[in-house]
Amino acid sequence: MRVLVDESAGAAVVAYLRSRGHDVLAVAETMPQATDATILARAAGEGRLLVTNDKDFGELAFRSGQLHTGILLLRLRDESSPNRVRVVASVFERWEDRLLGVFTVATERGVRIRPTQSPS
């Protein structure tokens, strides 16, 4: 899968996804300190799922209606790198085929998947 990992999700998530064979761009490497709108536009333009800890992307997707290819928002109590990787691994193992085109919220306790755009 093509993925863009926001700075807030961390380098460990980038390394994990790359180790699993995903085509991963890291905001920290390619566009550090870019605005959220710019990050989301790049992900959409390149057909990439955005992985982030930043809930502002929900505002962009739902209230502003900014187009996206899919957003995986990590809402974790334990923000440690090992826990982020554990949750991302779990989401990809179980839900990878459903992540594109939707807004997904993942916590340690579960996953919520919501459509944000009308199908074309």
N, C-alpha and C positions, 0 to 999 in steps of 0.2 A: 504494500500500500504506500502511496505517496503521502508523507506527513510533514507538517511544519510544527516544530516544538517551540513554544514561547519561552522566553527567558525564565519566567516564573516556574515553569515545570522542571527545569534543571537539566544539567549535563548528564546525570545518571539515566534519566529517561531517554535522552538522545542516544546514549551508548547502548542501552538495552534494545531499543527499537532497531538500531543499526545491526546489532548482533543477531537479530531475528530476520534480517534480510530486507527490511523496509527501506524505501528511498526517503531518507530523512534530511531535511534542512533544519538547522538550528538558528533561531533568531539571533542568539548571542554571537554566532559565527558569521552570519551573512548580512544582518541588518540590525546591529545593536542599537537599542534605545529608539527604535522606530515607534511611531504611534500605533495604537491598537487598530485604528481604521486602516492604516497602511499594511499592517501585518495580515489582517483579515482579507484585504483585497489581494494581496500576493498569494495567500493560500488558495483563495477562490480562483484566481487567474491561472494557477498552476495545477488545479485539481487536487489540492492537498487537504487532508484532515488537519485541523488545528488542535493541538494538545496544549492546554493552559491551566493555570491555577487562578487566573484573573477573571472574576465574574463580570467585569465591564464588557466582555465579549457577548454576554447574554443581552445586555442593553443594545449593543449594535445589531444583533441578530433579530431580536424581538421588537424592540421599540423603534429602531431606526430602519429596520428591514434590510440591512446590508446583506448582500448575497454572500453565500459561503458554500463550501463543499461539504462541511461537517465540522462540528466543534465538540471536543471532548473536554469538559470542565471537571477538574479534580477539586473536590470540596472535602478536604481531609482534616481530621483532627490532629493526626500525627503527620507533620510536614517533612519528616526525615526522608532522605533520598531512598533508603531501602523500602520504606512504605510506599512512596510514590511509584517506584518500579513495580512493587508487588501488585498495587491496584491497577496500574496500566497493563501489566501482564495478564491479570485476571480479566480485564475488560476485553483485551484483544483476543484472548483464548476463547471467550464465550460469545462475544458480540461483534467481532471484526466485520462480518458480512452485513451488519446493520448500521454501521457508524457514518456512512457517507450520506450527506444531505439532511442530517438531523442534528439536533442539539442534545448531547448526552451529558448527564451529570453523574459522576461516579464518586461514591463515598466508600468508606471501609465496610459499610453495611449493605450496599446495593447499588443498582444502576437504574436511572430513569432516562428514557429516550423519548424526545418530543420532536415532532416535525415543526419547522419554523417557516417553511415556504410552501406555496402551492406547487404541486407537480406541474411540470411544463407540458 
